[in-house]
Amino acid sequence: MASMDLFKIREWSFWDIACIKWSSILFGVIVGIYTADYLKGYVWLLILGCVLIAIKPVAKFFRD
């Protein structure tokens, strides 16, 4: 049975770091939207963007 090593050292490319940063920014925007009534209509669009941007770095992280 193989265990996942979450703490092994990985080398991230510029694009992976950029995707992680933008995904984090969008997540923060989603959390912040709940304080502004006029932006609540765009929350699903931002969630979709956050998930799509995060797919590449997450896939690279869990790949062997």
CORGIFEN-V118150 format. One record per residue. N is the residue number from 0. BURIAL is b if it has 16 or more other ideal C-beta (glycine too) atoms within 10 Angstrom, else e. Layout:
BEGIN
((N;BURIAL) (N;BURIAL))
END
This chain:
BEGIN
((0;e) (1;e) (2;e) (3;e) (4;e) (5;e) (6;e) (7;e) (8;e) (9;e) (10;e) (11;e) (12;e) (13;e) (14;e) (15;b) (16;e) (17;e) (18;b) (19;b) (20;e) (21;e) (22;b) (23;e) (24;e) (25;b) (26;b) (27;e) (28;e) (29;b) (30;e) (31;e) (32;b) (33;e) (34;e) (35;e) (36;e) (37;e) (38;e) (39;e) (40;e) (41;e) (42;e) (43;e) (44;e) (45;e) (46;e) (47;e) (48;b) (49;b) (50;e) (51;e) (52;b) (53;b) (54;e) (55;b) (56;b) (57;e) (58;e) (59;e) (60;e) (61;e) (62;e) (63;e))
END
